[in-house]
Amino acid sequence: MAVSLDNPARNLASRSAPDIAPASAAGSKAMSLQFEITPAANPTSEKDRAARLVDPGFGRIFTDHMAIVRYNQAKGWHDARVESRANFPLDPALAVLHYAQEIFEGLKAYKRDDGGVNLFRPDANARRFQSSADRMAMAQLPEPVFIEAVEQLVRIDSAWIPGGEGSLYLRPFMIASEVFLGVKPSAEYIFAVIASPVGSYFKGGPAPVSIWVSENYTRAAIGGTGAVKCGGNYAASLRAQAEAIEHGCDQVVFLDAVERRYVEELGGMNVFFVFDDGSLLTPPLGTILPGITRDSIIALAKDSGTRVREEAYTIEQWRAGAASGKLKEAFACGTAAVISPIGKVCSTSGDFLISGGAAGPVAMGLRKKLVEIQYGRAADPHNWIRKVL
Ligand SMILES: *Cc1c(COP(=O)(O)O)cnc(C)c1O
């Protein structure tokens, strides 16, 4: 039994850097739970499901089931179920509604050509979820329970996985569910996983995005929550994202909170730069979210002999590199969109284009490599794929 589950104070005291590498995080060795599986009494008809899968878009269509596990201090993790997707009863004094003790994850299930189903690095998501829980003084869910919940949901809702370039987006999350208005770590939590079929993020290949450099807002400071996946980070990014849209841009890019020079990441994606010598650079871990796509791209690039630096890079360097031609490409990456080329950077001090505003070959090549591994069409040298079906 993991001691930290019962002692939020110890979680608070722990200051270990978030890490997605295999770790001996508290609870990760604990056993899984037995899930009680109750199929939905009135699942979506095959005809309705087919209609919804024609053009699912992102995040508005949901499958018939959810996985749910509860935590309290007396019982630890218990009451693991897969059941019909339904509303949560929400007491108005529920801790999460007041103090935002909430974390989440995002990963996908991919349909292989042989009809089977792959998950991509779910163990890395499980470990990052533990880091997030630790930072937010929440109970840590054992890695096997996280993976089992995701796998059970994928199995029961496998008919919802679109073919082709589509996938089933999985959203594990955890909320503080104690009914109490005192400011302290909740004594109760609900962990759940929901699933949403998504189409190809980009029809006809990824279109380059334009990004707005946020000068008024920052996303993370040292010692803050930038490196963990908590909903509050997104809440705090929305105003900056709205400013990007007001300036005609697709996405916002944040700079560091101290010097306001170093490029950190977009609201929900990490960034990479490609130079004329073929090397890659991505901002170092610390205040950024340790993306699993970021980590995978670093590994794939190194596999093919590409030099990858995890180093600070300023907005001035970016502008000068684009002007001199030293910088060939820039791209953003994350689970939802995989890789999005950055075509244009806009700020109060003027706009500039990267690779003439077009998608570059390095970004597109890495994207293809990663997607082929995810769909089981290419060898998986790092053992990233977990076959669920
Ligand atoms: C989730 C997320 C990413 C990307 O992480 P992946 O594991 O690659 O999906 C990047 N930045 C932020 C802020 C995120 O929340």
The ligand as an SDF file (V2000), in Angstrom:
LIG
                    3D

 15 15  0  0  0  0  0  0  0  0999 V2000
   -1.1110   18.0310  -22.6740 C   0  0  0  0  0  0  0  0  0  0  0  0
   -0.2500   19.2080  -22.9460 C   0  0  0  0  0  0  0  0  0  0  0  0
    0.8090   19.1670  -23.8830 C   0  0  0  0  0  0  0  0  0  0  0  0
    1.0790   17.9930  -24.7640 C   0  0  0  0  0  0  0  0  0  0  0  0
    1.3010   16.7990  -24.0970 O   0  0  0  0  0  0  0  0  0  0  0  0
    1.1640   15.4140  -24.8480 P   0  0  0  0  0  0  0  0  0  0  0  0
    1.4640   14.4000  -23.8220 O   0  0  0  0  0  0  0  0  0  0  0  0
    2.1480   15.4200  -25.9490 O   0  0  0  0  0  0  0  0  0  0  0  0
   -0.2430   15.3530  -25.3670 O   0  0  0  0  0  0  0  0  0  0  0  0
    1.6110   20.2970  -24.0200 C   0  0  0  0  0  0  0  0  0  0  0  0
    1.3780   21.4030  -23.2990 N   0  0  0  0  0  0  0  0  0  0  0  0
    0.3760   21.4910  -22.4080 C   0  0  0  0  0  0  0  0  0  0  0  0
    0.1850   22.7510  -21.6470 C   0  0  0  0  0  0  0  0  0  0  0  0
   -0.4670   20.3920  -22.2070 C   0  0  0  0  0  0  0  0  0  0  0  0
   -1.4660   20.4800  -21.3330 O   0  0  0  0  0  0  0  0  0  0  0  0
  1  2  1  0
  2  3  1  0
  2 14  2  0
  3  4  1  0
  3 10  2  0
  4  5  1  0
  5  6  1  0
  6  7  2  0
  6  8  1  0
  6  9  1  0
 10 11  1  0
 11 12  2  0
 12 13  1  0
 12 14  1  0
 14 15  1  0
M  END
$$$$
